[in-house]
Amino acid sequence: MTQDFVREILETQDVIYFPYCDWLFPNGLKINNVIFTIPWFGGNSIEIYWYGFLIALGMLLAVVYVTARSRSFGLDNDRVMDVILCGLIGGIIGARAYYVIFSLPHYLTDEGGLDIAAVLRIRDGGLAIYGGVIGALIFGAIVAKMRKVRLLPMLDLAGLGLLIGQSIGRWGNFFNQEAFGSATTLPWGMTSNSIINYLYFFYYPENTSIITNRATTMVAHPCFLYESLWCIIGFIALHIYSKKFRKFDGEMFLLYIGWYGAGRFWIEALRTDSLYIPGTPFKVSQLVAGTCVLFSVVMLIINYISVKKNGLRLYCNSDESISLLKLKDEKNKKVDKNAELSEHILAETETNEESETVPEEDSAEEPAAEDMTEPEEKEDTPDENN
């Protein structure tokens, strides 16, 4: 980037440029983090953000996928839906709590107390994916216990669904111009007014104003894109694997946390907006990601050895699962038969009512017909006498 180009970017709002790839949006890409507004009372309006919309879309597609595949994991999709809904609530609570805990100074009042209003303002941003996963697992596990849903197959489905949600939800960071990485010269590096300001003070915190010749290198890694692609690839691979090669319950979830953790570990190393463990130079997400990878590898090895000795252990093949789904099918058939019978009875009732009801016009015409036949009989009598 030239100094003149940097000055042009700094004077422009809500436009993202790709300076090392001139053919890709040569005039920049205009973005807005608000997808649309809804008029409200008193002349006010409610703004719907791309970030929230994309997270909701990711959740919806994940729910559709999980419920569609619940039967292949030996689970009743009605009970699975109960677990999912409570897991979503727990995910939102956990994502916010995780972020607030590791950004606590931003949520304290001048007196040192917790600013509850600021904590609850989720629309201002501040959700952490690891906190969301933890919260969803806790709430989901509680409801799974209550609804008698086997936890390990449920976790397998949850891992696949999370990859869908994360791959789509990460694009919300693009519209917010956040979750980008350090400076890069790669062709897909991106920059904008916000990115230059953030990266410049990340590399030169002692300066109070931007020096344009230094800012010419402020082109960032699109970390949101890396993570989105990583999750898409992971979902496709694990989806295929789950259909043909799954060996034990819980395997898909272990593969999920291992795959996602490995990707998050190297992507987090590029990011410049990470959460740190207070008082240390260590990034929270990298520590959690590394722990997930180690845990996943160890548990997979232990279970693969067990499967090799004892054979496959899948709940969907158990007598309990087979009888549960069979009972569910019988209930569904009974409901369908009752619905068909009700429709048949209703149709017969309507037919009988129509046949019993005599139209007024028909009853009025009958006497007239009788009156016309009587004179004809009287006229015929004299002819017979003659």
C-alpha positions in Angstrom: 0.0 0.0 0.0 1.2 3.5 -0.7 0.9 6.4 1.8 -1.8 8.0 -0.4 -3.8 4.8 -0.3 -3.5 4.6 3.5 -4.8 8.2 3.8 -7.7 7.3 1.5 -8.6 4.3 3.7 -8.3 6.3 6.9 -10.9 8.8 5.5 -13.3 6.0 4.5 -15.7 4.2 6.9 -17.1 0.7 6.5 -15.1 -0.3 3.4 -12.8 -3.3 3.4 -9.9 -3.4 0.9 -7.7 -6.3 -0.4 -4.6 -4.3 -1.5 -2.5 -7.4 -2.5 -5.2 -8.7 -4.8 -6.2 -5.8 -7.0 -8.8 -7.8 -9.1 -10.8 -8.6 -5.9 -13.0 -5.6 -5.3 -10.6 -3.0 -6.7 -12.7 -0.1 -5.2 -13.1 -1.9 -1.9 -16.1 -3.8 -0.5 -18.7 -1.6 1.3 -20.1 -3.4 4.3 -22.6 -2.6 7.1 -22.9 -4.5 10.3 -26.7 -3.8 10.3 -28.7 -6.0 8.0 -32.0 -4.1 8.4 -34.0 -2.0 10.8 -37.5 -2.5 12.2 -39.5 0.6 12.9 -40.7 0.9 16.5 -42.9 3.0 18.6 -42.0 6.6 19.3 -40.0 7.0 16.1 -37.4 4.5 17.4 -36.2 1.5 15.5 -34.6 -1.9 16.3 -31.4 -2.7 14.4 -30.9 -6.3 13.3 -27.1 -7.1 13.1 -25.5 -9.4 10.6 -23.6 -11.0 13.6 -26.8 -12.0 15.4 -28.5 -13.1 12.1 -25.6 -15.3 11.1 -25.3 -16.9 14.5 -29.1 -17.6 14.4 -28.8 -19.0 10.9 -25.9 -21.3 11.9 -27.9 -22.5 14.9 -31.0 -23.2 12.8 -29.0 -25.2 10.2 -27.3 -27.1 13.0 -30.6 -28.0 14.6 -32.1 -29.2 11.3 -29.0 -31.4 10.7 -29.0 -32.9 14.2 -32.7 -33.7 14.3 -32.5 -35.2 10.8 -29.6 -37.5 11.9 -30.7 -38.3 15.5 -32.3 -41.7 14.4 -29.0 -42.9 12.9 -27.5 -42.4 16.3 -30.3 -44.3 18.0 -32.0 -41.3 19.6 -35.6 -40.0 19.6 -35.6 -36.7 17.8 -38.4 -35.2 20.0 -36.2 -35.7 23.1 -33.1 -34.6 21.2 -34.9 -31.3 20.4 -35.5 -30.7 24.1 -31.8 -31.1 24.8 -30.9 -28.8 21.9 -33.2 -26.0 22.9 -31.8 -26.0 26.5 -28.3 -26.4 25.2 -28.7 -23.2 23.0 -29.8 -21.2 26.1 -26.9 -22.5 28.1 -24.6 -21.7 25.1 -25.5 -18.1 25.1 -25.1 -17.8 28.9 -21.8 -19.6 28.8 -20.4 -17.6 25.9 -21.2 -14.3 27.7 -20.0 -15.4 31.1 -16.7 -16.7 29.6 -16.0 -13.4 27.9 -16.9 -11.3 30.9 -14.7 -13.3 33.2 -11.6 -12.8 31.1 -12.5 -9.2 30.3 -13.6 -8.4 33.9 -12.0 -4.9 34.1 -14.3 -3.6 31.4 -17.3 -4.6 33.3 -16.5 -3.1 36.7 -18.0 0.1 38.0 -15.9 3.0 39.4 -16.6 1.6 42.9 -15.2 -1.8 41.9 -18.5 -3.6 41.7 -19.9 -5.6 38.7 -21.8 -3.5 36.2 -24.8 -5.9 35.7 -26.3 -3.7 32.9 -23.1 -3.8 30.9 -22.9 -7.6 31.4 -26.4 -8.1 30.0 -25.9 -5.9 27.0 -25.0 -8.7 24.6 -25.9 -6.6 21.6 -22.7 -4.6 22.3 -20.6 -7.7 21.5 -18.6 -10.0 23.6 -19.3 -13.8 23.2 -16.6 -16.5 23.4 -17.1 -19.7 21.5 -15.4 -21.9 24.2 -17.7 -20.5 26.8 -20.7 -21.2 24.5 -19.6 -24.9 24.1 -19.1 -25.3 27.9 -22.5 -23.7 28.7 -24.3 -25.8 26.1 -22.7 -29.0 27.4 -23.7 -28.3 31.0 -27.3 -27.4 30.2 -27.6 -30.0 27.6 -26.3 -32.8 29.9 -28.8 -31.8 32.6 -31.7 -32.0 30.2 -30.4 -35.2 28.6 -30.4 -36.8 32.1 -34.0 -35.6 32.7 -35.3 -36.7 29.3 -33.4 -40.0 29.4 -31.3 -39.3 26.3 -28.0 -41.1 26.1 -25.2 -38.5 26.6 -22.4 -39.9 24.4 -24.5 -40.2 21.2 -26.0 -36.8 21.9 -22.5 -35.4 22.2 -21.6 -36.9 18.8 -24.5 -35.1 17.2 -23.7 -31.9 19.0 -20.1 -31.9 17.7 -21.3 -32.2 14.1 -23.9 -29.4 14.7 -21.4 -27.1 16.3 -19.1 -27.3 13.3 -22.0 -26.1 11.1 -22.9 -23.3 13.5 -19.3 -22.1 13.9 -18.6 -22.1 10.2 -21.5 -19.8 9.5 -21.4 -17.7 12.6 -17.8 -16.7 12.1 -18.8 -14.5 9.2 -20.4 -12.2 11.6 -16.9 -11.2 12.6 -16.3 -10.0 9.0 -19.2 -7.6 9.2 -18.1 -6.4 12.6 -14.5 -6.0 11.3 -13.1 -8.0 14.2 -11.3 -11.3 14.9 -8.6 -10.5 12.4 -5.0 -11.4 12.7 -1.5 -9.9 12.6 -0.1 -8.2 9.5 0.4 -10.3 6.4 1.5 -10.0 2.7 -0.7 -12.9 1.6 -3.0 -12.1 -1.4 -6.2 -12.4 0.7 -5.0 -10.0 3.4 -7.6 -7.4 4.2 -7.5 -3.9 5.6 -9.8 -1.0 6.5 -10.0 2.1 8.6 -10.7 0.0 11.8 -8.0 -2.6 11.0 -5.3 0.1 10.4 -6.1 1.9 13.6 -6.1 -1.3 15.6 -3.0 -2.9 14.1 -1.0 0.3 14.2 -1.5 0.7 17.9 -0.9 -3.0 18.4 2.5 -2.7 16.9 3.3 0.9 17.9 1.5 1.5 21.2 3.8 4.4 22.1 2.5 6.6 19.2 -0.5 8.9 19.6 -1.1 9.4 15.8 -0.7 7.1 12.8 2.4 7.6 10.7 1.3 6.7 7.1 4.6 5.2 6.0 4.4 2.7 8.9 0.7 2.0 8.3 1.4 0.8 4.7 1.9 -2.7 6.1 -1.2 -2.8 8.2 -2.9 -5.6 6.2 -4.4 -8.4 8.4 -4.9 -12.1 8.3 -8.7 -12.8 7.9 -8.8 -15.2 10.9 -12.6 -15.5 10.7 -12.2 -16.9 7.2 -9.6 -19.4 8.3 -11.8 -20.7 11.1 -14.9 -20.8 9.0 -13.1 -22.9 6.3 -11.5 -25.1 9.0 -15.0 -25.9 10.4 -16.5 -26.5 7.0 -13.7 -29.0 6.1 -14.0 -30.6 9.5 -17.8 -31.0 9.2 -17.6 -32.6 5.7 -14.9 -35.0 6.9 -16.7 -36.0 10.1 -20.1 -36.3 8.4 -18.7 -38.9 6.0 -16.7 -40.6 8.7 -19.8 -40.8 11.0 -21.8 -42.6 8.2 -19.3 -45.3 7.4 -16.6 -45.7 10.1 -17.9 -44.7 13.5 -16.8 -47.2 16.1 -18.0 -46.1 19.5 -20.3 -43.5 21.1 -18.5 -40.3 21.9 -16.0 -40.8 19.0 -17.4 -37.9 16.9 -17.3 -35.5 19.8 -13.7 -36.4 20.6 -12.8 -35.9 16.9 -14.7 -32.6 16.9 -12.8 -31.1 19.9 -9.5 -32.5 18.6 -10.1 -31.0 15.1 -11.4 -27.7 16.3 -8.8 -27.4 19.0 -6.0 -28.0 16.5 -7.3 -25.3 14.2 -8.1 -22.8 16.9 -4.6 -23.2 18.4 -2.8 -22.0 15.2 -5.4 -19.5 14.3 -5.4 -18.0 17.8 -1.6 -17.5 17.4 -2.3 -15.0 14.5 -5.0 -13.0 16.3 -4.3 -9.7 17.9 -7.5 -9.4 19.9 -7.2 -12.5 22.1 -8.3 -12.9 25.7 -5.3 -13.5 28.0 -5.1 -15.2 31.4 -4.9 -12.3 33.8 -1.4 -11.4 34.8 0.2 -13.8 32.2 1.2 -13.6 28.5 -0.8 -16.8 27.7 -3.8 -16.7 25.5 -6.9 -18.3 27.1 -8.1 -19.9 23.8 -4.7 -21.4 22.9 -4.5 -23.0 26.4 -8.0 -24.4 26.1 -7.4 -25.5 22.5 -4.2 -27.3 23.3 -5.8 -29.1 26.3 -8.7 -30.2 24.0 -6.3 -31.7 21.5 -4.4 -33.6 24.1 -7.5 -34.9 25.8 -9.0 -35.9 22.4 -5.9 -37.8 21.3 -5.5 -39.7 24.6 -9.2 -40.7 24.8 -9.3 -41.7 21.2 -6.3 -44.0 21.6 -7.8 -45.6 24.7 -11.2 -46.2 23.1 -9.7 -47.5 19.8 -7.7 -50.1 21.7 -10.8 -51.1 23.6 -12.8 -51.4 20.4 -10.1 -53.6 18.9 -10.4 -56.0 21.8 -14.1 -55.9 22.4 -15.7 -54.9 19.1 -18.0 -51.9 18.2 -19.9 -50.2 20.9 -22.7 -48.2 19.4 -25.9 -47.3 21.2 -27.9 -47.4 17.9 -27.3 -51.1 17.8 -28.4 -51.8 21.3 -31.7 -53.4 22.3 -32.7 -50.3 24.3 -32.3 -48.0 21.3 -34.1 -50.4 18.9 -37.1 -50.9 21.2 -37.2 -47.2 21.9 -37.4 -46.2 18.2 -39.8 -49.1 17.5 -42.2 -47.8 20.3 -41.9 -44.3 18.8 -42.8 -45.6 15.4 -45.8 -47.4 16.8 -47.0 -44.3 18.5 -46.6 -42.3 15.3 -48.6 -44.9 13.4 -51.3 -44.8 16.0 -51.5 -41.0 15.8 -51.7 -41.2 12.0 -54.5 -43.8 12.1 -56.4 -41.7 14.6 -56.0 -38.6 12.4 -57.2 -40.5 9.3 -60.2 -41.9 11.3 -61.1 -38.5 12.5 -61.0 -37.1 9.0 -63.1 -40.0 7.7 -65.8 -39.5 10.4 -65.8 -35.8 9.8 -66.2 -36.4 6.0 -69.1 -38.8 6.6 -70.8 -36.4 8.9 -70.7 -33.6 6.4 -72.1 -35.9 3.7 -75.0 -37.1 5.9 -75.8 -33.5 6.8 -75.9 -32.5 3.1 -78.2 -35.4 2.2 -80.6 -34.8 5.0 -80.9 -31.2 4.3 -83.6 -30.6 1.6 -83.3 -27.3 -0.3 -86.3 -25.0 -0.1 -86.5 -24.6 -3.8 -87.0 -28.4 -4.4 -89.8 -28.6 -1.8 -91.6 -25.7 -3.5 -91.5 -27.2 -7.0 -93.1 -30.6 -6.1 -96.6 -29.4 -5.5 -96.5 -27.6 -8.8 -95.7 -30.8 -10.6 -98.6 -32.6 -9.0 -101.0 -29.8 -10.0 -100.1 -30.2 -13.7 -100.6 -34.0 -13.8 -104.1 -33.9 -12.4 -105.8 -31.9 -15.2 -104.3 -34.3 -17.8 -105.9 -37.3 -16.2 -109.4 -35.5 -16.3 -109.0 -34.7 -20.0 -108.3 -38.3 -20.9 -111.4 -39.7 -19.2 -114.0 -38.3 -21.7 -112.0 -39.6 -24.6 -112.1 -43.2 -23.2 -115.9 -43.0 -22.9 -116.4 -42.0 -26.5 
